Amino acid sequence: MKKLLPLAAIVVLFACNNNDEEQANGIDSTHGSHHAAATIDSSDIMKQLMDQNMQQMMGVRSTGNADQDFAALMRIHHQGAVDMANALLRSGSNEELKKMAQQIIADQQKEIAVFDNILDNHFEGRNDTAFYQKAMQDMHSMHLTDEKGSTDRQFIQMMIPHHEGAIIMAKTYLDKGAKDATLKKLAGNIIKTQQAEINTFKQMLPNVK
């Protein structure tokens, strides 16, 4: 049976274990994000990777600039997708999924490079936190399914809500404070490409055990 876990509760559990590390590393809106820990139980590797990815995003502090906040959050979000795709390539068996994972890695690493370039510009703050506050609210209200299975099935089950989160964040950014032309174009591309991938994942899921 599927069990829904509030993401906020998941974050609290991870924060209790990692609070000292987070303070030591000073996670903020720069583009240095933590990679997933090596000690991960393979029985639910995708969910653990996604939990860690969400925790990393919640550690980002607002700069008061929607462009920089979006770039910082989405950069971490993309890295989470790359981490899950790499895990699928290591231990998955579905060849179609592996091809999708390779494409996700290629596409999102290119976009990560764009985010890195944007973040290196260090936009000045505008005391504009509408995007950031809505993005944090959306993440806190997100629910994940607590279900194990093959690595292939886990990948689909976690990548669907992960992509949905990216689409929501991109739409929120476009609606609340987007100024940078490059980021606005990139947000539109995220909405289009990740929705198409969601549709493919949903078609595949019934046949992947």
C-alpha positions in Angstrom: 0.0 0.0 0.0 1.3 3.5 -0.8 1.9 5.7 2.2 2.2 9.5 1.7 4.9 11.2 3.8 4.8 15.0 4.2 8.0 16.4 2.8 8.4 18.7 5.8 8.5 15.7 8.1 11.2 14.1 5.9 13.2 17.3 6.0 13.0 17.4 9.8 14.4 13.8 10.1 17.3 14.6 7.8 18.0 17.9 9.4 18.3 16.2 12.8 21.1 14.0 11.4 22.8 16.6 9.2 22.3 19.9 11.1 26.0 20.3 12.1 27.1 19.5 8.5 24.7 22.0 7.0 26.0 24.8 9.3 29.6 23.9 8.7 29.1 24.0 4.9 26.8 27.1 5.0 24.4 26.1 2.3 23.2 29.2 0.5 22.1 30.3 -2.9 25.6 29.9 -4.5 26.0 27.1 -7.0 27.9 24.7 -4.8 25.4 21.9 -3.9 26.1 18.8 -1.9 26.0 15.5 -3.8 24.2 12.5 -2.4 25.9 10.6 0.4 27.5 7.3 -0.5 25.8 5.3 2.2 22.3 4.9 0.6 20.1 1.8 0.9 19.6 0.6 -2.6 16.1 -0.7 -1.7 14.7 2.8 -2.0 17.7 4.7 -3.4 15.6 7.1 -5.6 13.4 8.3 -2.7 16.5 8.9 -0.6 18.2 10.8 -3.3 15.1 12.9 -3.8 14.7 13.5 -0.1 18.3 14.7 0.1 17.8 16.9 -3.0 14.8 18.6 -1.4 16.6 19.1 1.9 19.5 20.8 0.0 17.0 23.2 -1.7 15.4 24.1 1.6 18.8 25.1 2.9 19.0 27.9 0.3 18.6 31.4 1.7 16.9 34.0 -0.4 19.0 36.8 -1.9 16.0 39.0 -2.5 16.5 38.6 -6.2 14.1 36.2 -8.0 16.5 35.5 -10.8 19.3 34.5 -8.5 17.0 32.6 -6.2 15.5 30.6 -9.1 18.9 29.8 -10.6 20.2 28.6 -7.2 17.2 26.5 -6.4 16.8 25.0 -9.9 20.5 24.3 -10.2 20.3 22.1 -7.1 17.0 20.6 -8.4 18.7 19.7 -11.7 21.6 18.1 -9.9 19.1 15.9 -8.1 17.7 14.6 -11.4 21.3 14.0 -12.6 22.0 12.0 -9.4 18.9 9.9 -9.8 19.6 9.3 -13.5 23.2 8.2 -12.8 21.8 5.8 -10.1 19.4 4.3 -12.7 22.3 3.8 -15.2 24.3 2.0 -12.5 21.7 -0.5 -11.4 18.6 -0.2 -13.7 17.7 -2.8 -16.3 15.1 -1.1 -18.6 16.9 0.0 -21.8 14.3 2.7 -22.7 14.7 4.2 -19.2 18.4 4.2 -19.5 18.2 6.1 -22.7 15.9 8.6 -21.0 18.3 8.9 -18.1 21.2 9.6 -20.4 19.2 12.3 -22.1 18.2 13.8 -18.8 21.8 13.9 -17.7 22.9 15.6 -21.0 20.1 18.2 -21.0 20.2 19.1 -17.3 24.0 19.3 -17.2 23.8 21.9 -20.0 21.3 23.9 -18.1 23.3 23.6 -14.9 26.2 25.3 -16.8 23.8 28.1 -17.6 22.7 28.4 -14.0 26.4 28.5 -12.9 27.1 31.3 -15.3 24.1 33.3 -14.1 25.1 32.8 -10.4 28.6 33.9 -11.1 27.1 37.3 -11.9 25.9 37.8 -8.3 22.8 39.9 -9.0 22.1 42.6 -6.5 19.1 42.0 -4.2 15.9 43.8 -4.8 14.1 42.8 -1.6 11.9 40.6 -3.8 11.1 37.4 -2.0 7.7 36.5 -3.6 9.1 33.8 -5.8 11.3 32.3 -3.0 8.5 32.2 -0.4 6.1 30.5 -2.9 8.8 28.0 -3.9 9.5 27.1 -0.3 5.7 26.8 0.4 5.3 24.5 -2.6 8.2 22.2 -1.4 6.8 22.0 2.1 3.4 20.9 0.8 4.8 18.3 -1.5 4.1 14.6 -0.8 6.1 11.6 -1.9 5.0 8.0 -2.2 6.7 5.6 0.2 6.9 2.6 -2.1 9.8 0.4 -2.9 10.4 -1.7 -6.0 13.0 -2.2 -8.7 15.4 0.6 -9.4 13.6 1.2 -12.7 10.2 1.6 -11.0 11.7 3.7 -8.2 13.2 6.0 -10.9 9.9 6.6 -12.6 8.0 7.0 -9.3 10.4 9.7 -8.1 11.2 11.4 -11.4 7.5 12.2 -12.0 7.0 14.3 -8.9 10.6 15.6 -9.3 9.8 16.9 -12.8 6.4 18.2 -11.6 8.2 20.2 -8.9 10.5 21.7 -11.5 7.5 22.7 -13.6 5.8 24.3 -10.7 8.9 26.2 -9.7 9.5 27.4 -13.3 5.9 28.7 -13.6 6.2 30.4 -10.2 9.3 32.1 -11.3 7.8 33.4 -14.5 4.8 34.6 -12.5 6.6 36.2 -9.6 9.6 38.3 -10.4 11.3 36.9 -13.5 13.6 39.5 -15.1 16.5 37.8 -16.8 15.8 36.9 -20.4 18.0 33.8 -20.4 16.4 32.4 -17.3 12.9 33.2 -18.6 13.6 31.2 -21.8 15.2 28.4 -19.8 12.1 28.2 -17.5 9.9 27.9 -20.5 12.0 25.1 -21.8 11.9 23.3 -18.5 8.1 23.4 -18.5 7.9 22.0 -22.0 10.5 19.3 -21.9 9.9 18.0 -18.5 6.1 17.8 -19.1 6.8 15.6 -22.1 9.0 13.4 -20.1 6.4 13.1 -17.3 3.9 11.9 -20.0 6.3 9.2 -21.1 7.0 8.1 -17.6 3.3 7.8 -16.8 2.8 5.6 -19.9 5.7 3.4 -19.0 4.9 3.0 -15.3 2.2 0.2 -15.5 4.6 -2.0 -17.4 7.7 -1.5 -15.1 7.8 -3.6 -11.9 
